Amino acid sequence: MKKRNNDHLPISDILKEFVETNRLQSGLDKVDVRDAWAKMMGNGVNNYTTDVKLDKNTLYVSLSSSVLREELSYGKQKIIDMLNEAVGKDVVKTLVLR
């Protein structure tokens, strides 16, 4: 067990250390990316989104509309860039629309 130091640390530093120690970052990234997709795409796309899953650096998005899937496929890189910008780091490298 680590010895506590009595220095006053900002809560953000304490939380960051807790997340790193407990290897929670990938789970938080998954939630962040899912939220970013919902906010970025708006109701029009969200109504047809059945699932959003981040596995390693690949984001899998299940859509119930083949027409929408086709439309979004033309802007995959832009979507990846916007999602990463919204999350604040390069979490998504590949986007798979299915």
Gaussian input, Z-matrix of N, CA and C with variables (Angstrom, degrees):
# hf/3-21g

backbone

0 1
 N
 C     1     B1
 C     2     B2     1     A1
 N     3     B3     2     A2     1     D1
 C     4     B4     3     A3     2     D2
 C     5     B5     4     A4     3     D3
 N     6     B6     5     A5     4     D4
 C     7     B7     6     A6     5     D5
 C     8     B8     7     A7     6     D6
 N     9     B9     8     A8     7     D7
 C    10    B10     9     A9     8     D8
 C    11    B11    10    A10     9     D9
 N    12    B12    11    A11    10    D10
 C    13    B13    12    A12    11    D11
 C    14    B14    13    A13    12    D12
 N    15    B15    14    A14    13    D13
 C    16    B16    15    A15    14    D14
 C    17    B17    16    A16    15    D15
 N    18    B18    17    A17    16    D16
 C    19    B19    18    A18    17    D17
 C    20    B20    19    A19    18    D18
 N    21    B21    20    A20    19    D19
 C    22    B22    21    A21    20    D20
 C    23    B23    22    A22    21    D21
 N    24    B24    23    A23    22    D22
 C    25    B25    24    A24    23    D23
 C    26    B26    25    A25    24    D24
 N    27    B27    26    A26    25    D25
 C    28    B28    27    A27    26    D26
 C    29    B29    28    A28    27    D27
 N    30    B30    29    A29    28    D28
 C    31    B31    30    A30    29    D29
 C    32    B32    31    A31    30    D30
 N    33    B33    32    A32    31    D31
 C    34    B34    33    A33    32    D32
 C    35    B35    34    A34    33    D33
 N    36    B36    35    A35    34    D34
 C    37    B37    36    A36    35    D35
 C    38    B38    37    A37    36    D36
 N    39    B39    38    A38    37    D37
 C    40    B40    39    A39    38    D38
 C    41    B41    40    A40    39    D39
 N    42    B42    41    A41    40    D40
 C    43    B43    42    A42    41    D41
 C    44    B44    43    A43    42    D42
 N    45    B45    44    A44    43    D43
 C    46    B46    45    A45    44    D44
 C    47    B47    46    A46    45    D45
 N    48    B48    47    A47    46    D46
 C    49    B49    48    A48    47    D47
 C    50    B50    49    A49    48    D48
 N    51    B51    50    A50    49    D49
 C    52    B52    51    A51    50    D50
 C    53    B53    52    A52    51    D51
 N    54    B54    53    A53    52    D52
 C    55    B55    54    A54    53    D53
 C    56    B56    55    A55    54    D54
 N    57    B57    56    A56    55    D55
 C    58    B58    57    A57    56    D56
 C    59    B59    58    A58    57    D57
 N    60    B60    59    A59    58    D58
 C    61    B61    60    A60    59    D59
 C    62    B62    61    A61    60    D60
 N    63    B63    62    A62    61    D61
 C    64    B64    63    A63    62    D62
 C    65    B65    64    A64    63    D63
 N    66    B66    65    A65    64    D64
 C    67    B67    66    A66    65    D65
 C    68    B68    67    A67    66    D66
 N    69    B69    68    A68    67    D67
 C    70    B70    69    A69    68    D68
 C    71    B71    70    A70    69    D69
 N    72    B72    71    A71    70    D70
 C    73    B73    72    A72    71    D71
 C    74    B74    73    A73    72    D72
 N    75    B75    74    A74    73    D73
 C    76    B76    75    A75    74    D74
 C    77    B77    76    A76    75    D75
 N    78    B78    77    A77    76    D76
 C    79    B79    78    A78    77    D77
 C    80    B80    79    A79    78    D78
 N    81    B81    80    A80    79    D79
 C    82    B82    81    A81    80    D80
 C    83    B83    82    A82    81    D81
 N    84    B84    83    A83    82    D82
 C    85    B85    84    A84    83    D83
 C    86    B86    85    A85    84    D84
 N    87    B87    86    A86    85    D85
 C    88    B88    87    A87    86    D86
 C    89    B89    88    A88    87    D87
 N    90    B90    89    A89    88    D88
 C    91    B91    90    A90    89    D89
 C    92    B92    91    A91    90    D90
 N    93    B93    92    A92    91    D91
 C    94    B94    93    A93    92    D92
 C    95    B95    94    A94    93    D93
 N    96    B96    95    A95    94    D94
 C    97    B97    96    A96    95    D95
 C    98    B98    97    A97    96    D96
 N    99    B99    98    A98    97    D97
 C   100   B100    99    A99    98    D98
 C   101   B101   100   A100    99    D99
 N   102   B102   101   A101   100   D100
 C   103   B103   102   A102   101   D101
 C   104   B104   103   A103   102   D102
 N   105   B105   104   A104   103   D103
 C   106   B106   105   A105   104   D104
 C   107   B107   106   A106   105   D105
 N   108   B108   107   A107   106   D106
 C   109   B109   108   A108   107   D107
 C   110   B110   109   A109   108   D108
 N   111   B111   110   A110   109   D109
 C   112   B112   111   A111   110   D110
 C   113   B113   112   A112   111   D111
 N   114   B114   113   A113   112   D112
 C   115   B115   114   A114   113   D113
 C   116   B116   115   A115   114   D114
 N   117   B117   116   A116   115   D115
 C   118   B118   117   A117   116   D116
 C   119   B119   118   A118   117   D117
 N   120   B120   119   A119   118   D118
 C   121   B121   120   A120   119   D119
 C   122   B122   121   A121   120   D120
 N   123   B123   122   A122   121   D121
 C   124   B124   123   A123   122   D122
 C   125   B125   124   A124   123   D123
 N   126   B126   125   A125   124   D124
 C   127   B127   126   A126   125   D125
 C   128   B128   127   A127   126   D126
 N   129   B129   128   A128   127   D127
 C   130   B130   129   A129   128   D128
 C   131   B131   130   A130   129   D129
 N   132   B132   131   A131   130   D130
 C   133   B133   132   A132   131   D131
 C   134   B134   133   A133   132   D132
 N   135   B135   134   A134   133   D133
 C   136   B136   135   A135   134   D134
 C   137   B137   136   A136   135   D135
 N   138   B138   137   A137   136   D136
 C   139   B139   138   A138   137   D137
 C   140   B140   139   A139   138   D138
 N   141   B141   140   A140   139   D139
 C   142   B142   141   A141   140   D140
 C   143   B143   142   A142   141   D141
 N   144   B144   143   A143   142   D142
 C   145   B145   144   A144   143   D143
 C   146   B146   145   A145   144   D144
 N   147   B147   146   A146   145   D145
 C   148   B148   147   A147   146   D146
 C   149   B149   148   A148   147   D147
 N   150   B150   149   A149   148   D148
 C   151   B151   150   A150   149   D149
 C   152   B152   151   A151   150   D150
 N   153   B153   152   A152   151   D151
 C   154   B154   153   A153   152   D152
 C   155   B155   154   A154   153   D153
 N   156   B156   155   A155   154   D154
 C   157   B157   156   A156   155   D155
 C   158   B158   157   A157   156   D156
 N   159   B159   158   A158   157   D157
 C   160   B160   159   A159   158   D158
 C   161   B161   160   A160   159   D159
 N   162   B162   161   A161   160   D160
 C   163   B163   162   A162   161   D161
 C   164   B164   163   A163   162   D162
 N   165   B165   164   A164   163   D163
 C   166   B166   165   A165   164   D164
 C   167   B167   166   A166   165   D165
 N   168   B168   167   A167   166   D166
 C   169   B169   168   A168   167   D167
 C   170   B170   169   A169   168   D168
 N   171   B171   170   A170   169   D169
 C   172   B172   171   A171   170   D170
 C   173   B173   172   A172   171   D171
 N   174   B174   173   A173   172   D172
 C   175   B175   174   A174   173   D173
 C   176   B176   175   A175   174   D174
 N   177   B177   176   A176   175   D175
 C   178   B178   177   A177   176   D176
 C   179   B179   178   A178   177   D177
 N   180   B180   179   A179   178   D178
 C   181   B181   180   A180   179   D179
 C   182   B182   181   A181   180   D180
 N   183   B183   182   A182   181   D181
 C   184   B184   183   A183   182   D182
 C   185   B185   184   A184   183   D183
 N   186   B186   185   A185   184   D184
 C   187   B187   186   A186   185   D185
 C   188   B188   187   A187   186   D186
 N   189   B189   188   A188   187   D187
 C   190   B190   189   A189   188   D188
 C   191   B191   190   A190   189   D189
 N   192   B192   191   A191   190   D190
 C   193   B193   192   A192   191   D191
 C   194   B194   193   A193   192   D192
 N   195   B195   194   A194   193   D193
 C   196   B196   195   A195   194   D194
 C   197   B197   196   A196   195   D195
 N   198   B198   197   A197   196   D196
 C   199   B199   198   A198   197   D197
 C   200   B200   199   A199   198   D198
 N   201   B201   200   A200   199   D199
 C   202   B202   201   A201   200   D200
 C   203   B203   202   A202   201   D201
 N   204   B204   203   A203   202   D202
 C   205   B205   204   A204   203   D203
 C   206   B206   205   A205   204   D204
 N   207   B207   206   A206   205   D205
 C   208   B208   207   A207   206   D206
 C   209   B209   208   A208   207   D207
 N   210   B210   209   A209   208   D208
 C   211   B211   210   A210   209   D209
 C   212   B212   211   A211   210   D210
 N   213   B213   212   A212   211   D211
 C   214   B214   213   A213   212   D212
 C   215   B215   214   A214   213   D213
 N   216   B216   215   A215   214   D214
 C   217   B217   216   A216   215   D215
 C   218   B218   217   A217   216   D216
 N   219   B219   218   A218   217   D217
 C   220   B220   219   A219   218   D218
 C   221   B221   220   A220   219   D219
 N   222   B222   221   A221   220   D220
 C   223   B223   222   A222   221   D221
 C   224   B224   223   A223   222   D222
 N   225   B225   224   A224   223   D223
 C   226   B226   225   A225   224   D224
 C   227   B227   226   A226   225   D225
 N   228   B228   227   A227   226   D226
 C   229   B229   228   A228   227   D227
 C   230   B230   229   A229   228   D228
 N   231   B231   230   A230   229   D229
 C   232   B232   231   A231   230   D230
 C   233   B233   232   A232   231   D231
 N   234   B234   233   A233   232   D232
 C   235   B235   234   A234   233   D233
 C   236   B236   235   A235   234   D234
 N   237   B237   236   A236   235   D235
 C   238   B238   237   A237   236   D236
 C   239   B239   238   A238   237   D237
 N   240   B240   239   A239   238   D238
 C   241   B241   240   A240   239   D239
 C   242   B242   241   A241   240   D240
 N   243   B243   242   A242   241   D241
 C   244   B244   243   A243   242   D242
 C   245   B245   244   A244   243   D243
 N   246   B246   245   A245   244   D244
 C   247   B247   246   A246   245   D245
 C   248   B248   247   A247   246   D246
 N   249   B249   248   A248   247   D247
 C   250   B250   249   A249   248   D248
 C   251   B251   250   A250   249   D249
 N   252   B252   251   A251   250   D250
 C   253   B253   252   A252   251   D251
 C   254   B254   253   A253   252   D252
 N   255   B255   254   A254   253   D253
 C   256   B256   255   A255   254   D254
 C   257   B257   256   A256   255   D255
 N   258   B258   257   A257   256   D256
 C   259   B259   258   A258   257   D257
 C   260   B260   259   A259   258   D258
 N   261   B261   260   A260   259   D259
 C   262   B262   261   A261   260   D260
 C   263   B263   262   A262   261   D261
 N   264   B264   263   A263   262   D262
 C   265   B265   264   A264   263   D263
 C   266   B266   265   A265   264   D264
 N   267   B267   266   A266   265   D265
 C   268   B268   267   A267   266   D266
 C   269   B269   268   A268   267   D267
 N   270   B270   269   A269   268   D268
 C   271   B271   270   A270   269   D269
 C   272   B272   271   A271   270   D270
 N   273   B273   272   A272   271   D271
 C   274   B274   273   A273   272   D272
 C   275   B275   274   A274   273   D273
 N   276   B276   275   A275   274   D274
 C   277   B277   276   A276   275   D275
 C   278   B278   277   A277   276   D276
 N   279   B279   278   A278   277   D277
 C   280   B280   279   A279   278   D278
 C   281   B281   280   A280   279   D279
 N   282   B282   281   A281   280   D280
 C   283   B283   282   A282   281   D281
 C   284   B284   283   A283   282   D282
 N   285   B285   284   A284   283   D283
 C   286   B286   285   A285   284   D284
 C   287   B287   286   A286   285   D285
 N   288   B288   287   A287   286   D286
 C   289   B289   288   A288   287   D287
 C   290   B290   289   A289   288   D288
 N   291   B291   290   A290   289   D289
 C   292   B292   291   A291   290   D290
 C   293   B293   292   A292   291   D291

   B1=1.4512
   B2=1.5228
   B3=1.3194
   B4=1.4559
   B5=1.5182
   B6=1.3158
   B7=1.4532
   B8=1.5311
   B9=1.3029
   B10=1.4595
   B11=1.5183
   B12=1.3195
   B13=1.4583
   B14=1.5230
   B15=1.2805
   B16=1.4557
   B17=1.5256
   B18=1.3368
   B19=1.4606
   B20=1.5228
   B21=1.3006
   B22=1.4684
   B23=1.5237
   B24=1.3312
   B25=1.4547
   B26=1.5271
   B27=1.3256
   B28=1.4657
   B29=1.5259
   B30=1.3158
   B31=1.4665
   B32=1.5313
   B33=1.3336
   B34=1.4723
   B35=1.5293
   B36=1.3408
   B37=1.4654
   B38=1.5266
   B39=1.3164
   B40=1.4690
   B41=1.5247
   B42=1.3348
   B43=1.4687
   B44=1.5219
   B45=1.3346
   B46=1.4662
   B47=1.5258
   B48=1.3279
   B49=1.4675
   B50=1.5312
   B51=1.3462
   B52=1.4617
   B53=1.5310
   B54=1.3253
   B55=1.4691
   B56=1.5243
   B57=1.3445
   B58=1.4711
   B59=1.5208
   B60=1.3068
   B61=1.4642
   B62=1.5214
   B63=1.3064
   B64=1.4672
   B65=1.5304
   B66=1.3226
   B67=1.4745
   B68=1.5322
   B69=1.3122
   B70=1.4635
   B71=1.5250
   B72=1.3343
   B73=1.4597
   B74=1.5321
   B75=1.3428
   B76=1.4723
   B77=1.5238
   B78=1.3258
   B79=1.4615
   B80=1.5158
   B81=1.3330
   B82=1.4606
   B83=1.5245
   B84=1.3344
   B85=1.4619
   B86=1.5272
   B87=1.3375
   B88=1.4666
   B89=1.5209
   B90=1.3195
   B91=1.4667
   B92=1.5236
   B93=1.3415
   B94=1.4646
   B95=1.5229
   B96=1.3194
   B97=1.4633
   B98=1.5314
   B99=1.3282
   B100=1.4599
   B101=1.5367
   B102=1.3262
   B103=1.4702
   B104=1.5255
   B105=1.3286
   B106=1.4642
   B107=1.5288
   B108=1.3305
   B109=1.4691
   B110=1.5297
   B111=1.3192
   B112=1.4668
   B113=1.5286
   B114=1.3332
   B115=1.4700
   B116=1.5189
   B117=1.3232
   B118=1.4542
   B119=1.5285
   B120=1.3178
   B121=1.4600
   B122=1.5254
   B123=1.3131
   B124=1.4624
   B125=1.5212
   B126=1.3361
   B127=1.4625
   B128=1.5194
   B129=1.3284
   B130=1.4680
   B131=1.5129
   B132=1.3272
   B133=1.4615
   B134=1.5310
   B135=1.3252
   B136=1.4659
   B137=1.5272
   B138=1.3262
   B139=1.4671
   B140=1.5284
   B141=1.3294
   B142=1.4624
   B143=1.5237
   B144=1.3358
   B145=1.4615
   B146=1.5219
   B147=1.3266
   B148=1.4639
   B149=1.5291
   B150=1.3375
   B151=1.4569
   B152=1.5265
   B153=1.3363
   B154=1.4659
   B155=1.5198
   B156=1.3441
   B157=1.4648
   B158=1.5151
   B159=1.3230
   B160=1.4585
   B161=1.5190
   B162=1.3355
   B163=1.4584
   B164=1.5260
   B165=1.3134
   B166=1.4620
   B167=1.5323
   B168=1.3175
   B169=1.4678
   B170=1.5227
   B171=1.3265
   B172=1.4614
   B173=1.5182
   B174=1.3285
   B175=1.4577
   B176=1.5299
   B177=1.3323
   B178=1.4595
   B179=1.5228
   B180=1.3289
   B181=1.4587
   B182=1.5211
   B183=1.3275
   B184=1.4669
   B185=1.5156
   B186=1.3149
   B187=1.4628
   B188=1.5215
   B189=1.3326
   B190=1.4600
   B191=1.5316
   B192=1.3244
   B193=1.4624
   B194=1.5269
   B195=1.3273
   B196=1.4676
   B197=1.5293
   B198=1.3207
   B199=1.4661
   B200=1.5329
   B201=1.3248
   B202=1.4633
   B203=1.5278
   B204=1.3194
   B205=1.4735
   B206=1.5278
   B207=1.3102
   B208=1.4679
   B209=1.5343
   B210=1.3294
   B211=1.4687
   B212=1.5257
   B213=1.3378
   B214=1.4664
   B215=1.5276
   B216=1.3219
   B217=1.4700
   B218=1.5275
   B219=1.3364
   B220=1.4681
   B221=1.5320
   B222=1.3373
   B223=1.4585
   B224=1.5116
   B225=1.3421
   B226=1.4753
   B227=1.5276
   B228=1.3244
   B229=1.4666
   B230=1.5182
   B231=1.3231
   B232=1.4722
   B233=1.5312
   B234=1.3219
   B235=1.4679
   B236=1.5308
   B237=1.3381
   B238=1.4698
   B239=1.5319
   B240=1.3351
   B241=1.4646
   B242=1.5251
   B243=1.3357
   B244=1.4651
   B245=1.5350
   B246=1.3279
   B247=1.4706
   B248=1.5296
   B249=1.3352
   B250=1.4694
   B251=1.5293
   B252=1.3181
   B253=1.4615
   B254=1.5332
   B255=1.3217
   B256=1.4700
   B257=1.5334
   B258=1.3423
   B259=1.4649
   B260=1.5380
   B261=1.3259
   B262=1.4604
   B263=1.5162
   B264=1.3441
   B265=1.4647
   B266=1.5249
   B267=1.3290
   B268=1.4634
   B269=1.5329
   B270=1.3186
   B271=1.4587
   B272=1.5221
   B273=1.3356
   B274=1.4551
   B275=1.5245
   B276=1.3257
   B277=1.4737
   B278=1.5274
   B279=1.3416
   B280=1.4597
   B281=1.5124
   B282=1.3431
   B283=1.4648
   B284=1.5182
   B285=1.3234
   B286=1.4596
   B287=1.5219
   B288=1.3257
   B289=1.4685
   B290=1.5178
   B291=1.3399
   B292=1.4548
   B293=1.5181
   A1=109.32
   A2=115.04
   A3=119.59
   A4=111.00
   A5=114.17
   A6=118.83
   A7=107.69
   A8=116.51
   A9=119.92
   A10=109.48
   A11=114.60
   A12=116.16
   A13=106.77
   A14=116.10
   A15=120.56
   A16=113.13
   A17=117.13
   A18=119.31
   A19=108.72
   A20=114.96
   A21=119.26
   A22=107.91
   A23=115.48
   A24=120.95
   A25=109.36
   A26=116.65
   A27=118.13
   A28=110.09
   A29=116.42
   A30=121.49
   A31=110.73
   A32=117.85
   A33=120.51
   A34=111.14
   A35=116.85
   A36=120.43
   A37=111.11
   A38=115.81
   A39=120.88
   A40=109.93
   A41=116.11
   A42=120.11
   A43=111.63
   A44=116.36
   A45=120.37
   A46=110.51
   A47=116.07
   A48=120.43
   A49=110.57
   A50=116.05
   A51=120.91
   A52=110.86
   A53=116.19
   A54=121.71
   A55=110.42
   A56=116.51
   A57=120.59
   A58=111.23
   A59=116.99
   A60=122.25
   A61=111.09
   A62=116.11
   A63=120.63
   A64=113.70
   A65=115.79
   A66=121.94
   A67=112.24
   A68=116.46
   A69=122.09
   A70=112.90
   A71=117.57
   A72=120.29
   A73=113.10
   A74=117.59
   A75=118.23
   A76=110.69
   A77=117.67
   A78=120.65
   A79=111.89
   A80=115.91
   A81=120.04
   A82=110.46
   A83=117.20
   A84=120.90
   A85=110.82
   A86=116.22
   A87=120.59
   A88=110.95
   A89=116.12
   A90=120.69
   A91=110.31
   A92=116.43
   A93=120.82
   A94=111.72
   A95=116.80
   A96=120.79
   A97=110.13
   A98=117.06
   A99=120.88
   A100=110.39
   A101=115.95
   A102=121.06
   A103=111.21
   A104=115.94
   A105=120.59
   A106=110.29
   A107=117.82
   A108=121.69
   A109=109.75
   A110=116.29
   A111=120.99
   A112=111.33
   A113=117.00
   A114=120.92
   A115=111.51
   A116=115.63
   A117=121.17
   A118=112.10
   A119=116.62
   A120=120.41
   A121=113.53
   A122=117.42
   A123=119.82
   A124=112.47
   A125=115.43
   A126=121.51
   A127=114.06
   A128=116.82
   A129=120.50
   A130=112.56
   A131=116.92
   A132=121.53
   A133=110.61
   A134=117.11
   A135=120.49
   A136=112.66
   A137=116.87
   A138=119.98
   A139=111.61
   A140=117.00
   A141=121.42
   A142=112.93
   A143=117.74
   A144=121.87
   A145=108.57
   A146=116.29
   A147=119.77
   A148=112.18
   A149=117.51
   A150=119.89
   A151=110.22
   A152=115.68
   A153=122.30
   A154=106.24
   A155=116.04
   A156=120.54
   A157=110.26
   A158=116.14
   A159=121.47
   A160=107.66
   A161=116.18
   A162=121.57
   A163=107.49
   A164=115.63
   A165=122.80
   A166=107.63
   A167=119.46
   A168=120.22
   A169=112.67
   A170=116.37
   A171=120.95
   A172=109.51
   A173=115.24
   A174=120.37
   A175=108.13
   A176=115.18
   A177=121.37
   A178=108.06
   A179=116.02
   A180=120.55
   A181=107.86
   A182=115.49
   A183=120.55
   A184=108.51
   A185=115.23
   A186=122.09
   A187=109.71
   A188=116.27
   A189=120.13
   A190=112.12
   A191=117.42
   A192=121.03
   A193=110.52
   A194=115.70
   A195=119.74
   A196=110.70
   A197=117.15
   A198=121.24
   A199=109.61
   A200=116.40
   A201=120.93
   A202=110.48
   A203=117.05
   A204=121.82
   A205=109.32
   A206=115.67
   A207=121.46
   A208=110.64
   A209=116.91
   A210=121.97
   A211=111.13
   A212=116.13
   A213=120.46
   A214=111.85
   A215=117.25
   A216=120.31
   A217=111.53
   A218=117.29
   A219=119.92
   A220=111.99
   A221=117.47
   A222=120.02
   A223=113.84
   A224=116.30
   A225=120.14
   A226=113.25
   A227=117.76
   A228=119.90
   A229=111.01
   A230=116.39
   A231=120.06
   A232=109.85
   A233=116.90
   A234=121.30
   A235=109.88
   A236=116.73
   A237=121.55
   A238=109.90
   A239=116.65
   A240=121.23
   A241=111.22
   A242=116.78
   A243=121.17
   A244=111.23
   A245=116.79
   A246=119.96
   A247=110.78
   A248=116.14
   A249=120.29
   A250=110.97
   A251=116.36
   A252=120.57
   A253=109.88
   A254=116.77
   A255=121.48
   A256=110.91
   A257=116.66
   A258=120.88
   A259=110.81
   A260=115.62
   A261=119.42
   A262=114.72
   A263=116.61
   A264=120.28
   A265=108.80
   A266=115.87
   A267=120.65
   A268=110.03
   A269=115.11
   A270=120.80
   A271=109.93
   A272=116.63
   A273=122.13
   A274=110.01
   A275=115.89
   A276=120.68
   A277=110.29
   A278=116.18
   A279=121.37
   A280=108.74
   A281=115.96
   A282=122.13
   A283=108.19
   A284=116.07
   A285=121.03
   A286=107.95
   A287=115.03
   A288=121.04
   A289=107.04
   A290=116.58
   A291=118.51
   A292=111.43
   D1=139.13
   D2=-178.37
   D3=-73.07
   D4=145.19
   D5=176.56
   D6=-81.29
   D7=133.59
   D8=179.34
   D9=-76.37
   D10=138.21
   D11=170.89
   D12=-100.37
   D13=149.82
   D14=-172.60
   D15=-88.65
   D16=7.41
   D17=176.82
   D18=-65.85
   D19=148.32
   D20=176.93
   D21=-83.16
   D22=119.97
   D23=-179.53
   D24=-111.81
   D25=144.16
   D26=175.33
   D27=-63.31
   D28=146.90
   D29=-179.06
   D30=-57.73
   D31=-33.37
   D32=179.72
   D33=-61.60
   D34=-39.69
   D35=178.43
   D36=-67.14
   D37=-39.87
   D38=179.80
   D39=-64.48
   D40=-45.30
   D41=179.01
   D42=-63.89
   D43=-41.25
   D44=179.31
   D45=-60.29
   D46=-43.75
   D47=179.44
   D48=-64.44
   D49=-41.08
   D50=178.61
   D51=-61.02
   D52=-45.14
   D53=179.68
   D54=-61.83
   D55=-44.88
   D56=-179.87
   D57=-65.89
   D58=-44.78
   D59=-178.59
   D60=-60.56
   D61=-40.45
   D62=-175.71
   D63=-96.66
   D64=8.05
   D65=177.83
   D66=51.50
   D67=50.42
   D68=-178.17
   D69=-97.70
   D70=-6.90
   D71=-171.31
   D72=-59.84
   D73=-41.86
   D74=-177.64
   D75=-64.42
   D76=-35.56
   D77=176.85
   D78=-66.44
   D79=-40.21
   D80=177.70
   D81=-66.68
   D82=-39.16
   D83=177.79
   D84=-60.28
   D85=-40.81
   D86=179.84
   D87=-60.46
   D88=-43.25
   D89=179.01
   D90=-67.41
   D91=-43.06
   D92=179.96
   D93=-60.87
   D94=-43.80
   D95=-178.70
   D96=-66.96
   D97=-41.28
   D98=178.76
   D99=-61.18
   D100=-44.58
   D101=177.83
   D102=-63.86
   D103=-42.31
   D104=-179.42
   D105=-63.05
   D106=-40.96
   D107=177.37
   D108=-59.44
   D109=-48.94
   D110=-177.71
   D111=-61.03
   D112=-44.93
   D113=-178.96
   D114=-68.84
   D115=-43.39
   D116=-174.02
   D117=-70.68
   D118=-39.20
   D119=-173.89
   D120=-84.80
   D121=-23.94
   D122=178.09
   D123=73.02
   D124=177.54
   D125=-174.35
   D126=-60.97
   D127=-37.94
   D128=-177.76
   D129=-53.52
   D130=-47.77
   D131=-179.10
   D132=-82.81
   D133=-37.85
   D134=-178.09
   D135=-61.37
   D136=-31.00
   D137=177.85
   D138=-62.81
   D139=-26.19
   D140=-179.70
   D141=-103.79
   D142=0.13
   D143=179.64
   D144=-88.43
   D145=118.77
   D146=-178.79
   D147=-99.21
   D148=-23.41
   D149=179.89
   D150=-161.04
   D151=143.42
   D152=175.54
   D153=-133.00
   D154=117.94
   D155=-176.96
   D156=-133.37
   D157=132.22
   D158=175.15
   D159=-104.92
   D160=120.59
   D161=177.37
   D162=-125.11
   D163=112.50
   D164=-171.18
   D165=56.89
   D166=-116.84
   D167=179.71
   D168=-109.24
   D169=17.93
   D170=-179.55
   D171=-110.97
   D172=127.35
   D173=177.04
   D174=-99.82
   D175=121.51
   D176=177.65
   D177=-102.71
   D178=121.65
   D179=179.20
   D180=-119.76
   D181=120.96
   D182=177.39
   D183=-95.41
   D184=127.38
   D185=-179.26
   D186=-121.53
   D187=141.87
   D188=-179.32
   D189=-89.12
   D190=-1.51
   D191=179.98
   D192=-118.28
   D193=118.16
   D194=179.57
   D195=-68.47
   D196=-31.86
   D197=178.90
   D198=-65.59
   D199=-45.48
   D200=178.65
   D201=-64.48
   D202=-41.12
   D203=178.78
   D204=-57.59
   D205=-45.06
   D206=179.41
   D207=-62.53
   D208=-46.22
   D209=179.57
   D210=-59.39
   D211=-48.57
   D212=-177.16
   D213=-67.73
   D214=-27.99
   D215=-177.66
   D216=-62.99
   D217=-25.47
   D218=-180.00
   D219=-72.20
   D220=-21.11
   D221=-177.46
   D222=-117.39
   D223=30.11
   D224=-175.62
   D225=-54.04
   D226=-49.18
   D227=-176.11
   D228=-63.88
   D229=-38.78
   D230=178.61
   D231=-64.31
   D232=-41.05
   D233=178.50
   D234=-62.89
   D235=-45.06
   D236=178.57
   D237=-58.53
   D238=-47.49
   D239=-179.05
   D240=-61.42
   D241=-43.32
   D242=-178.86
   D243=-67.19
   D244=-39.95
   D245=178.32
   D246=-64.15
   D247=-45.95
   D248=179.99
   D249=-62.81
   D250=-38.03
   D251=178.15
   D252=-65.60
   D253=-41.14
   D254=-179.69
   D255=-65.42
   D256=-37.59
   D257=-179.10
   D258=-80.02
   D259=-25.85
   D260=177.48
   D261=94.55
   D262=8.58
   D263=176.27
   D264=-164.33
   D265=166.02
   D266=-177.50
   D267=-81.26
   D268=88.65
   D269=-179.68
   D270=-97.68
   D271=-38.92
   D272=-177.58
   D273=-99.71
   D274=122.84
   D275=176.33
   D276=-107.47
   D277=-31.89
   D278=-177.54
   D279=-132.16
   D280=141.49
   D281=177.17
   D282=-117.93
   D283=123.32
   D284=177.54
   D285=-115.35
   D286=117.53
   D287=178.37
   D288=-99.42
   D289=127.04
   D290=-179.59
   D291=-140.64

